[in-house]
Amino acid sequence: MKATIVHESRGRLRLRLAQRRMTLEQADLLEAWLQVQPGVSEAVVHERTCCAIVRYTGSRGAVLDAVSRFRYDAPQVAALAPAHSSRALNRKYQEKLVGKVAVKLLTSLFLPTPLQIARVCWISVPFLRRGLRRLLRGQLRVELLDALSIGLSMARRDFGTAGSVMFLLELGELLEEWTHKKSVDDLARCMALGVDRVWLRTGEGEVLVPISQVAAGDRIVVRMGGVIPLDGRVAEGEVMVNQASLTGESLPVAKRPGTNVYAGTVVEEGDCVIEVTQHAGASRYDKIVQMIEQSEQLKSAAESRASRLADRLVPYTLAGSVLSFALTRNMTRALSVLMVDFSCALKLAMPLAVLSAMREASAYHITVKGGKFLESMAGADTIVFDKTGTLTHACPVVAQVVPFGGHSEREMLRVAACLEEHFPHSMANAVVRAAKERQLAHEEMHSQVEYLVAHGISSTVDGEKVIIGSAHFVFEDEKCTIPAGEQAAFDTLPPEYSHLYLAIGGELAAVICISDPLRTEARAALQALRELGVKRTVMLTGDSARTAAAIAAEVGVDDFRAEVLPEDKARFVEAERAAGHTVVMIGDGINDSPALSAANVGVAISDGAAIAREIADITIAADSLFELVTLRRIAQGLMRRIHGNYRFVIGFNGTLIGLGVAGVLAPASSAMLHNLSTLGISLRSMTNLLPPAPAAQE
């Protein structure tokens, strides 16, 4: 592509493209292409002027070379096309805004007075109808205030004031609608990002491809524990699907060939081939938008209070207007009071503040599914951590294999890997990886494998029952024994490691010692949470009490529970809540799901089990536990902003009412200042709560 440099400064280029017109799709493609180029920190494309503004930290020549190589029809460019763009939404509302202002200006300047009056009467019909509908239903709402102010102005033959009031109301409604839809759209696009590659079934086998290349009619493979990325129909296989993220059903649903499955749900059991019926992104995006806009149960208590307060204040505004007229006999002053209501700012600014906080959280790789979870996060006094994958990196390694009963170390590792490869979790992966590193082949030599969540695995090898799992599973549930004369060796197993117990024929055959190093930032992150008001931190683990005590002391939690099962974790969380605590549970595995559901806020690690991510209320990236600190700061900042909005709305609009009663403000001025304040507080509610991170020093 050819382009001309219009303006240049250090680290910034403004380019005019060599084309007369640019479509919205072309602008999105070019912007996406520039943003992924090495050294480009920011790129914005303006389709109206066919210009691109590029900020870069790398080579100027590399940026210009990237622009010259750009082609709209190049395959690598087409793959960058965003599934959803806010550009069309902004264009739509920009045109509406300009059109409305232009019509108002032209009619005021060139339309004869009789026609202007007729136009005002025609435009007033919807306002009067809405107000009358509220009155007939016995509802004192803002629509009634608007209708009264417009109707009384027209009754006084003050059509200029009535027209100005309606213009300001329409302008305010348009800006409010635009602001709200843009916030929802930005948040939905952030939340829609997730699965970016899928296994596509082709004639040559299964191929890993970007999800953007999948079209309706293609067949994709989804295995146990995986998220279904697209709407479709089961073509092969029978699976159990957890649909809690869409339907709220707590139990998985059986899906057989011919039945429909939906994007965002999770395959709990089995593997399947899905024939795609919806192209990439569309269905999931729409569902997320619907969730954000319609899920009343996800609203924070602060939002609900704002909505109720706004409606309760309408009668007081109406009473103030009546009282003003009774005292002054001045209809203009009474109308000035009617022009001011509290509901617009309260009902718009509070949800926008929450949506903005959710969007800001997504910029830190934190996905929040509703405002009430941010409110609970801000007030939480107890945080419960699962150990593996949360306080640790979930990258355990086999530190030692201790054989028992005369078995060989290599053979026991081989058998363990053979069983563990079927149900991959962090410790199982360590076993399989250790066998591979030692070049131990572990071909299938057992019967059907049975997996018991948080307990272990059971199978049969050469006619003997083989189990591997926790001490509770092996010794208490399965009643396995330690070989005679080897109790001392068992008692001296290294306590600093987690242990997997392998038993054959009811007798212990080996103990696999697993080392799972703690996250280096864990202790500092917990201290930072305490400084932000968290009073108690608890670690839950399936490890033995000795191992758990050593880890708890190292990481610095206030309390711990060892040898817990999934139901134990959930019961602990429920007991804490019953004691009056606001509890946050953080986990990453299938076995954490009951506790995540039981907590006030369930937080899942993004690279953990898919079902944990879907059940959780908030998902954070696996990079650092300091994202919890960021989440807490955003949540507390949101609550401070909401309370500040309350004070401003009540104070400012109360002042406008007082000035209206005193005769200082005319009705049109009251309406203008009220709408401007609503727009201003809404725009402020959309700003970031946290200061920008300082630039890295070179």
C-alpha positions in Angstrom: 0.0 0.0 0.0 1.2 3.5 -0.8 1.0 6.3 1.8 2.3 9.8 2.3 3.8 11.1 5.6 1.7 14.1 6.6 3.3 14.8 9.9 6.2 13.2 11.9 7.6 13.6 15.4 9.7 11.4 17.6 8.0 8.0 17.8 4.9 9.1 15.9 3.8 9.1 12.3 0.7 10.4 10.6 0.2 8.8 7.2 -2.3 9.6 4.5 -3.2 6.5 2.5 -3.3 6.6 -1.3 -7.0 5.8 -1.6 -10.0 8.2 -1.9 -12.4 6.2 0.2 -12.1 3.7 3.0 -14.7 1.3 4.3 -15.1 0.4 8.0 -13.9 -3.1 7.3 -10.7 -1.8 5.6 -10.0 0.5 8.5 -10.4 -2.3 10.9 -8.0 -4.5 8.9 -5.3 -1.9 8.6 -5.5 -1.0 12.2 -5.3 -4.6 13.3 -2.3 -5.1 10.9 -0.4 -2.1 12.3 -1.1 -3.1 15.9 0.6 -6.5 15.6 3.8 -5.1 13.9 6.9 -5.3 16.0 7.8 -2.0 17.7 4.3 -0.5 17.2 2.8 0.6 20.6 -0.4 2.1 19.3 -2.1 2.5 15.9 -5.4 4.3 15.1 -7.0 4.5 11.6 -9.5 7.2 10.7 -11.6 5.9 7.8 -13.2 9.3 7.0 -9.9 11.0 6.3 -8.0 7.8 5.1 -5.3 8.6 7.7 -3.4 6.4 10.1 -1.6 7.6 13.3 1.1 5.2 14.4 3.1 5.4 17.7 6.2 3.3 17.7 9.2 2.4 19.9 11.1 0.4 17.3 12.5 1.3 13.9 10.8 4.0 11.8 11.8 2.0 8.7 10.2 -1.1 9.9 6.9 0.7 10.4 7.0 2.2 6.9 8.0 -1.2 5.5 4.9 -2.8 7.2 2.7 -0.2 5.6 4.2 -0.8 2.2 3.7 -4.6 2.5 0.0 -4.2 3.6 -2.6 -5.7 1.2 -6.3 -5.9 2.1 -6.6 -9.3 0.3 -3.5 -10.9 1.9 -4.3 -14.1 3.8 -2.3 -13.0 6.9 -4.2 -9.7 6.9 -7.7 -11.3 6.5 -6.9 -13.6 9.5 -6.6 -10.4 11.7 -10.2 -9.2 11.0 -11.9 -8.6 14.3 -15.1 -10.6 14.9 -16.7 -7.5 16.2 -15.7 -3.8 15.9 -17.0 -0.7 17.7 -16.2 1.4 14.6 -19.7 0.8 13.0 -21.4 1.6 16.3 -19.5 4.9 16.7 -20.2 5.8 13.1 -23.9 5.2 13.6 -24.2 7.4 16.7 -21.9 10.1 15.2 -24.2 10.4 12.2 -27.3 10.5 14.5 -25.8 13.2 16.7 -24.7 15.4 13.8 -28.0 14.9 12.0 -30.0 15.9 15.1 -28.0 19.1 15.7 -28.1 20.0 12.0 -31.9 19.6 11.9 -32.4 21.7 15.0 -30.1 24.5 13.6 -31.8 24.5 10.2 -35.4 24.5 11.5 -34.6 27.3 13.9 -33.0 29.5 11.2 -35.2 28.8 8.2 -38.6 27.3 9.2 -41.5 29.8 9.6 -42.8 30.3 13.1 -46.2 28.5 12.4 -44.3 25.5 11.1 -41.9 25.6 14.0 -44.9 25.5 16.4 -46.4 22.6 14.5 -43.1 20.7 14.6 -42.9 21.2 18.4 -46.4 19.9 18.8 -45.6 16.8 16.7 -42.3 16.1 18.5 -44.0 16.4 21.9 -46.5 13.6 21.3 -44.0 10.7 22.3 -43.0 12.6 25.5 -46.6 13.3 26.5 -47.6 9.8 25.7 -44.9 8.3 27.9 -45.8 10.7 30.8 -49.5 9.9 30.5 -48.8 6.1 30.5 -46.8 6.5 33.7 -49.5 8.6 35.3 -52.3 6.0 34.4 -50.1 3.3 36.0 -49.7 5.3 39.1 -45.9 5.4 38.6 -44.1 8.7 39.5 -41.1 8.4 37.2 -38.9 10.8 35.3 -41.1 10.5 32.1 -43.9 12.2 34.0 -41.7 15.1 35.0 -40.6 15.5 31.4 -44.2 15.4 30.1 -45.3 18.0 32.7 -42.6 20.4 31.9 -43.2 20.2 28.1 -47.0 20.2 28.4 -47.0 23.3 30.8 -44.6 25.2 28.5 -46.8 24.5 25.5 -49.9 25.5 27.5 -48.3 28.8 28.3 -47.6 29.1 24.5 -43.9 29.1 25.3 -43.1 26.8 22.3 -39.4 27.9 22.2 -38.8 26.6 25.7 -40.7 23.4 25.0 -38.7 22.8 21.8 -35.4 23.5 23.5 -36.2 21.2 26.4 -37.2 18.4 24.0 -34.0 18.9 22.0 -31.9 18.7 25.1 -33.7 15.6 26.3 -33.3 13.9 23.0 -29.6 14.9 22.8 -29.1 13.5 26.4 -30.9 10.3 25.6 -28.8 9.8 22.4 -25.5 10.4 24.3 -26.6 8.2 27.1 -27.5 5.4 24.7 -24.3 5.8 22.8 -22.2 5.8 26.0 -23.9 2.7 27.4 -23.8 0.7 24.2 -20.1 1.5 23.7 -19.3 0.4 27.2 -21.2 -2.9 26.7 -19.5 -3.4 23.3 -16.0 -2.8 24.6 -16.6 -5.1 27.6 -18.2 -7.8 25.5 -15.3 -7.8 23.0 -12.9 -8.2 25.9 -14.8 -11.0 27.4 -15.3 -12.7 24.0 -11.6 -13.3 23.7 -10.8 -16.8 24.8 -10.3 -19.9 22.6 -8.3 -18.8 19.6 -7.4 -22.2 18.1 -9.4 -25.3 17.5 -8.8 -28.9 16.2 -10.4 -29.0 12.7 -11.3 -32.4 11.3 -10.1 -32.7 7.8 -9.6 -35.6 5.3 -5.9 -35.8 6.4 -6.8 -35.9 10.1 -7.0 -33.2 12.8 -5.4 -29.9 12.2 -4.9 -27.1 14.7 -6.2 -23.9 13.1 -7.2 -20.3 14.2 -10.8 -20.1 15.1 -11.3 -17.3 12.6 -10.7 -19.8 9.8 -13.6 -22.1 10.9 -16.8 -21.7 8.9 -20.3 -23.1 9.2 -20.3 -26.7 8.1 -16.8 -27.5 9.3 -16.2 -30.2 11.9 -14.1 -29.6 15.0 -13.0 -31.9 17.8 -13.5 -31.1 21.4 -12.2 -33.4 24.2 -13.0 -33.8 27.8 -12.4 -30.7 29.8 -12.4 -28.5 26.8 -14.6 -25.4 26.1 -16.9 -25.7 23.1 -15.8 -22.6 21.1 -18.7 -22.3 18.6 -22.4 -23.2 18.3 -22.9 -26.5 16.6 -24.4 -29.9 16.4 -22.8 -33.1 17.7 -21.8 -35.2 14.7 -19.9 -38.0 16.5 -19.5 -39.2 20.1 -21.5 -38.9 23.3 -20.5 -36.3 25.9 -21.7 -34.7 29.2 -21.8 -31.0 28.8 -21.8 -28.4 31.6 -24.1 -25.6 30.5 -24.0 -23.6 33.7 -22.5 -20.5 32.0 -25.5 -20.2 29.8 -28.5 -21.8 31.5 -27.5 -22.0 35.2 -28.0 -25.7 35.3 -25.9 -27.2 38.0 -25.8 -30.7 36.5 -24.2 -31.7 33.2 -26.4 -32.5 30.2 -26.0 -35.6 27.9 -25.3 -34.7 24.3 -25.6 -37.3 21.6 -25.3 -37.1 17.8 -27.8 -34.7 16.4 -28.2 -32.6 19.5 -27.2 -28.9 19.7 -24.3 -27.6 21.7 -23.5 -24.0 22.4 -20.3 -21.8 22.6 -18.9 -21.3 26.1 -20.2 -24.6 27.5 -17.7 -27.2 28.8 -17.3 -30.9 27.9 -17.1 -32.7 31.3 -17.0 -36.3 30.1 -16.2 -37.8 26.7 -14.9 -36.6 23.4 -17.0 -35.4 20.4 -16.9 -34.1 16.9 -19.1 -31.0 16.4 -20.4 -29.7 13.1 -20.3 -25.9 13.3 -23.5 -24.0 12.7 -22.4 -20.5 13.6 -19.3 -18.7 12.3 -16.5 -17.8 14.7 -17.3 -15.4 17.5 -20.9 -14.4 16.6 -22.9 -16.6 18.9 -20.6 -16.3 21.9 -20.4 -12.5 21.5 -24.2 -12.1 21.3 -24.6 -14.3 24.4 -22.1 -12.2 26.3 -23.8 -8.9 25.3 -27.1 -10.4 26.4 -25.6 -11.5 29.7 -24.2 -8.0 30.4 -27.4 -6.1 29.5 -30.0 -8.4 30.9 -28.6 -10.4 33.9 -30.1 -8.4 36.7 -28.7 -11.0 39.2 -25.2 -9.8 38.3 -25.9 -6.2 39.3 -24.2 -4.9 42.4 -26.2 -3.9 45.4 -24.9 -0.4 44.8 -26.4 -0.3 41.3 -29.7 -1.6 42.6 -29.7 1.0 45.4 -29.0 3.7 42.8 -31.9 2.6 40.7 -34.3 2.5 43.7 -33.1 5.8 45.0 -33.6 7.5 41.6 -37.2 6.4 41.5 -37.9 7.4 45.1 -36.6 11.0 44.5 -39.0 11.7 41.6 -42.0 12.5 43.9 -39.8 14.9 45.8 -38.9 16.7 42.6 -42.6 16.9 41.7 -43.5 18.1 45.2 -40.7 20.8 45.0 -42.1 22.1 41.8 -45.7 22.3 43.2 -44.4 24.0 46.3 -42.4 26.5 44.3 -45.5 27.5 42.3 -47.6 27.7 45.4 -45.1 30.0 47.1 -44.1 32.2 44.1 -47.1 31.9 41.7 -44.3 31.8 39.1 -44.7 29.0 36.5 -41.2 29.6 35.1 -39.7 28.7 38.5 -41.9 25.7 38.9 -40.8 24.5 35.4 -37.1 25.0 36.3 -37.6 22.6 39.2 -39.3 20.0 36.9 -36.3 20.2 34.5 -34.1 18.6 37.2 -34.4 15.0 38.2 -31.9 12.6 39.9 -32.8 9.5 38.1 -30.9 10.1 34.8 -27.5 10.5 36.4 -28.0 7.8 39.1 -29.4 5.2 36.7 -26.8 5.8 34.0 -23.6 6.7 35.9 -23.7 3.7 38.3 -23.9 1.0 35.6 -21.4 2.8 33.5 -19.0 2.9 36.4 -19.4 -0.9 36.9 -19.0 -1.6 33.1 -15.9 0.6 33.0 -14.4 -1.2 36.0 -15.0 -4.6 34.3 -13.5 -3.3 31.1 -10.5 -1.9 33.0 -10.0 -5.3 34.7 -10.0 -7.0 31.3 -7.0 -4.9 30.3 -5.1 -6.6 33.2 -6.2 -10.0 31.9 -9.0 -10.2 34.5 -12.5 -11.3 33.4 -15.4 -10.3 35.7 -18.8 -11.7 35.0 -20.9 -9.1 37.0 -20.8 -6.0 39.1 -21.9 -7.7 42.3 -18.7 -9.7 42.2 -16.6 -6.6 42.2 -18.6 -5.2 45.1 -18.0 -8.5 47.0 -14.3 -8.4 46.1 -14.0 -4.9 47.5 -15.6 -5.9 50.8 -14.0 -9.4 51.2 -12.3 -10.1 54.5 -11.3 -13.7 53.9 -9.4 -15.2 50.9 -9.1 -19.0 50.5 -6.4 -20.4 48.2 -6.2 -23.8 46.7 -2.5 -24.7 46.7 -1.7 -26.5 43.5 -1.8 -24.2 40.5 -2.7 -21.2 42.6 0.0 -20.6 45.2 2.2 -22.8 43.1 3.0 -22.7 39.4 1.1 -25.9 38.7 4.3 -27.1 37.0 5.3 -29.9 39.4 8.2 -32.2 38.7 8.9 -35.7 39.9 11.7 -35.3 42.5 12.0 -38.9 43.6 10.4 -42.4 43.1 10.5 -44.6 46.2 9.7 -48.2 45.4 8.2 -50.7 47.9 7.5 -54.4 47.8 10.6 -55.3 45.8 9.4 -53.3 42.7 11.8 -51.4 40.5 11.8 -47.6 40.4 11.7 -47.5 36.6 8.9 -50.0 36.3 6.7 -48.2 38.8 7.2 -44.9 37.1 6.2 -46.6 33.8 3.0 -48.0 35.3 2.1 -44.7 36.9 2.6 -42.8 33.7 0.5 -45.3 31.8 -2.5 -44.6 34.1 -1.9 -40.9 34.6 -1.7 -40.0 30.9 -5.5 -40.5 30.6 -6.5 -37.7 33.0 -4.1 -34.9 32.6 -3.7 -32.5 35.5 -0.6 -30.9 36.9 0.7 -33.8 38.9 -0.3 -36.4 36.3 1.6 -34.3 33.7 4.7 -34.4 35.9 4.6 -38.2 36.1 4.1 -38.6 32.3 6.9 -36.0 31.6 9.3 -37.8 34.0 8.7 -41.1 32.2 9.3 -39.5 28.8 12.5 -37.9 30.0 13.7 -41.3 31.2 12.6 -42.8 27.9 10.2 -45.2 29.5 7.6 -46.5 27.0 4.2 -47.0 28.6 2.0 -48.5 25.9 -1.6 -49.4 26.8 -1.5 -52.6 29.0 -4.5 -52.1 31.3 -8.2 -52.3 31.1 -10.6 -49.4 31.3 -9.5 -46.6 33.6 -11.8 -45.1 36.2 -11.1 -41.6 37.5 -12.4 -40.5 40.8 -12.2 -36.7 41.2 -9.7 -35.6 43.9 -9.1 -39.2 44.8 -7.2 -41.0 42.1 -7.2 -43.5 39.3 -8.1 -47.2 39.3 -7.5 -49.8 36.6 -6.4 -53.5 36.1 -3.0 -54.6 34.9 -2.2 -58.3 34.3 -5.3 -59.3 36.3 -4.3 -57.2 39.3 -6.0 -54.0 40.5 -3.8 -51.0 40.2 -4.6 -47.7 41.8 -2.8 -44.4 42.1 -3.8 -41.3 44.1 -3.9 -39.7 47.5 -3.1 -41.3 50.8 -6.8 -41.0 51.7 -7.8 -42.9 48.6 -5.2 -45.6 48.7 -5.1 -46.4 52.4 -8.5 -45.4 53.7 -10.9 -45.9 50.8 -9.1 -48.8 49.2 -7.7 -50.3 52.4 -4.2 -50.9 50.8 -1.4 -52.0 53.1 2.3 -51.2 53.4 4.6 -54.2 52.7 5.9 -56.0 55.7 9.1 -54.6 57.1 8.9 -51.4 55.1 7.0 -49.2 57.6 10.2 -47.3 58.6 10.9 -46.4 54.9 7.4 -45.2 54.6 7.6 -43.1 57.8 10.8 -41.4 56.6 9.4 -40.2 53.2 10.6 -36.6 52.6 7.9 -34.2 54.0 8.7 -31.3 51.8 7.2 -33.1 48.8 3.6 -34.0 47.8 3.1 -37.7 47.4 1.3 -39.9 44.9 0.8 -43.4 46.1 0.8 -46.4 43.7 -0.6 -49.7 44.9 -0.8 -53.0 43.1 -3.0 -55.8 44.3 -3.9 -54.0 47.5 -0.3 -53.4 48.5 1.8 -50.2 48.3 4.2 -50.5 45.3 5.7 -47.0 45.1 5.5 -43.5 46.4 6.1 -40.8 43.8 7.5 -37.6 45.4 6.3 -34.5 43.6 7.9 -31.1 43.9 5.7 -28.1 43.1 7.6 -24.9 43.7 5.7 -21.9 45.1 5.2 -18.8 43.1 8.0 -16.4 43.9 5.5 -13.5 44.3 3.1 -15.4 46.5 4.3 -14.1 49.9 4.5 -10.5 48.7 1.1 -10.7 47.0 -0.5 -12.0 50.2 1.1 -9.1 52.2 -0.2 -6.6 49.7 -3.7 -8.0 50.0 -3.5 -7.6 53.8 -2.5 -4.0 53.3 -5.7 -3.6 51.3 -7.8 -4.8 54.1 -8.0 -8.6 53.8 -8.0 -9.9 57.4 -7.5 -13.6 56.8 -5.8 -15.9 54.2 -6.3 -19.7 54.2 -4.7 -22.4 52.2 -6.6 -25.6 51.3 -4.7 -28.6 50.0 -4.9 -32.4 49.6 -1.4 -32.7 50.8 -0.5 -34.3 54.2 -0.5 -32.1 57.3 3.3 -32.1 57.4 3.7 -31.0 53.8 0.9 -28.4 54.2 2.4 -26.9 57.4 5.8 -26.5 55.7 4.2 -24.8 52.6 1.9 -22.6 54.8 4.8 -21.3 56.8 6.8 -20.5 53.6 4.0 -18.7 51.8 2.7 -16.8 54.9 -1.0 -17.7 55.0 -2.8 -17.2 58.3 -4.3 -20.7 58.4 -4.4 -24.0 56.4 -6.4 -27.2 56.0 -4.7 -30.4 54.8 -5.9 -33.6 53.2 -9.2 -31.9 52.1 -11.6 -33.3 49.5 -13.6 -31.1 47.1 -16.7 -31.3 49.4 -14.4 -30.4 52.3 -13.3 -27.2 50.5 -17.0 -26.3 49.8 -18.0 -27.0 53.4 -15.2 -24.8 54.7 -16.2 -21.9 52.5 -19.8 -22.3 53.5 -18.9 -22.3 57.2 -16.9 -19.1 56.8 -19.8 -17.4 55.0 -22.2 -18.6 57.8 -19.8 -17.0 60.3 -20.4 -13.7 58.6 -17.3 -13.4 56.5 -17.2 -12.3 52.8 -15.2 -15.1 51.2 -13.1 -15.2 48.0 -12.1 -18.6 46.8 -9.3 -19.0 44.3 -8.6 -22.3 42.5 -7.8 -23.8 39.1 -9.0 -27.4 39.0 -12.1 -29.5 38.6 -12.0 -30.3 42.2 -12.2 -26.6 43.2 -15.5 -26.1 41.4 -17.8 -26.8 44.4 -15.9 -24.3 46.5 -15.8 -21.7 43.8 -19.6 -21.9 43.6 -20.0 -21.7 47.3 -17.9 -18.5 47.8 -19.2 -15.0 47.6 -16.6 -14.6 44.8 -15.1 -17.6 42.9 -11.8 -16.7 41.2 -10.3 -19.2 38.7 -6.8 -19.2 37.2 -7.1 -18.9 33.4 -4.9 -21.8 32.5 -6.7 -24.2 34.9 -9.6 -26.5 34.1 -12.2 -25.2 31.7 -15.1 -26.0 34.0 -13.5 -24.0 36.9 -13.2 -21.0 34.6 -16.8 -21.3 33.5 -18.2 -21.7 37.1 -16.0 -19.0 38.5 -17.3 -15.4 38.8 -13.9 -13.9 38.0 -11.0 -15.3 36.0 -7.4 -14.1 36.3 -4.4 -14.9 34.2 -1.8 -17.3 35.5 1.1 -14.9 35.2 1.1 -13.4 38.7 -0.9 -13.4 41.9 -0.5 -9.7 42.0 -3.4 -9.7 39.6 -5.5 -10.4 42.7 -4.0 -7.2 44.2 -5.0 -5.3 41.0 -8.5 -6.8 41.2 -8.9 -5.7 44.8 -7.7 -2.2 44.0 -10.1 -1.9 41.0 -13.0 -3.2 43.2 -12.3 -0.8 46.0 -11.8 2.1 43.6 -15.2 1.3 42.0 -16.9 1.5 45.3 -15.3 4.8 46.1 -16.4 6.1 42.7 -20.0 5.0 43.2 -20.2 6.7 46.6 -18.6 9.8 45.1 -21.2 9.7 42.3 -24.0 9.6 44.9 -22.7 12.7 46.6 -22.2 14.7 43.4 -25.6 13.8 41.9 -27.5 14.7 45.0 -25.5 17.8 45.7 -25.4 19.2 42.1 -29.0 18.5 41.2 -30.2 19.7 44.6 -28.4 23.0 43.9 -30.1 23.3 40.5 -33.5 22.8 42.2 -32.7 25.5 44.7 -31.6 27.9 41.9 -34.7 27.1 40.0 -36.9 27.9 43.0 -35.0 31.2 43.5 -35.7 32.1 39.9 -32.0 32.2 39.0 -32.2 29.5 36.4 -34.7 29.4 33.5 -36.2 26.0 32.5 -34.0 25.6 29.5 -30.9 26.4 31.5 -31.9 23.9 34.2 -32.4 21.2 31.6 -29.1 22.0 29.9 -27.1 22.0 33.1 -28.8 18.8 34.3 -28.1 17.0 31.0 -24.5 18.3 30.9 -23.9 17.1 34.5 -25.4 13.7 33.7 -23.1 13.4 30.6 -20.1 14.7 32.6 -20.5 12.2 35.5 -21.1 9.4 33.0 -17.9 10.2 31.1 -16.0 10.4 34.4 -17.5 7.0 35.4 -15.9 5.6 32.2 -12.4 6.6 33.1 -9.9 4.2 34.5 -9.8 3.7 38.3 -6.1 2.9 38.5 -3.3 5.3 37.4 -1.4 4.1 34.3 1.6 1.9 34.9 4.9 3.8 34.8 6.8 3.4 31.6 9.7 1.0 31.8 13.1 2.6 32.1 15.5 1.9 29.3 
